[in-house]
Amino acid sequence: MDIFINKKLEVKSVSKGFDERGVLKEVSFDVYEGEFLSLLGPSGCGKTTLLRILIGLLKPDTGTVLKDGADITSARPDKRGMGIVFQNYALFENMNVRQNVEYALKKHKETKAAAAVTAKKMIQAVGLAEHMDKMPRHLSGGQQQRVAIARTLALNPDIVLFDEPMSALDVDTRLSMRKELKKLQETFGTTMIYVTHDQEEAFALSDRIMILDRGEISQIDTPENICAHPANAYVQSFVLDNLQAKIDSLWKYTRSMTRDGN
């Protein structure tokens, strides 16, 4: 893991509840510039609620969110310098690839003039140059997700948030997308926060992993340290035991594909 020095995001004692049910409980952590941090946990652990607070779609009941030292707890989503990639891609079905990526650029006066050039560059960066004029319905799930990523990166956000972006993709496409995502991060140096319930995915992508359990942080550390020193029985059971099961399953899948190919 690289040594991260500059704090990009500081989350301090953030809590959030719905209908008297506590979803997040005094959550505090830092995200460093250029880091890939995964928020890992099962459904209902609070990771999506936390993501919505970071992007500005929800306001915490208590606590603060700082970005580059400035308090953005109450800032509008479009004033945070962040982008988000959703699970369902959220592409405009009546626009082709190029138009989808250009759309947000044309809505901002500072990026409007160069929208076409920027869009083309980002589409090429995600490997879709030959699909630039295709409609979303003519693309595979993985290709649609690449369009969504290109559209987000085109706005040059300081931080990109991902809400389980690969959960609907098949195994081969997920493996390919992981490589693409890490390559894009290395190319652009963007800070990335990635929500997932998939242990193997988190370990494959992350500089650090934050493991959530019922609205609280069980452990936040590098994949290597989590494997060597799980913080408690929950981390051992939910993360490491399940990770081993997924690795075994992937190995069997790879062996079967190899046999079929031969």
Disulfide bonds with the S-S distance in Angstrom:
none
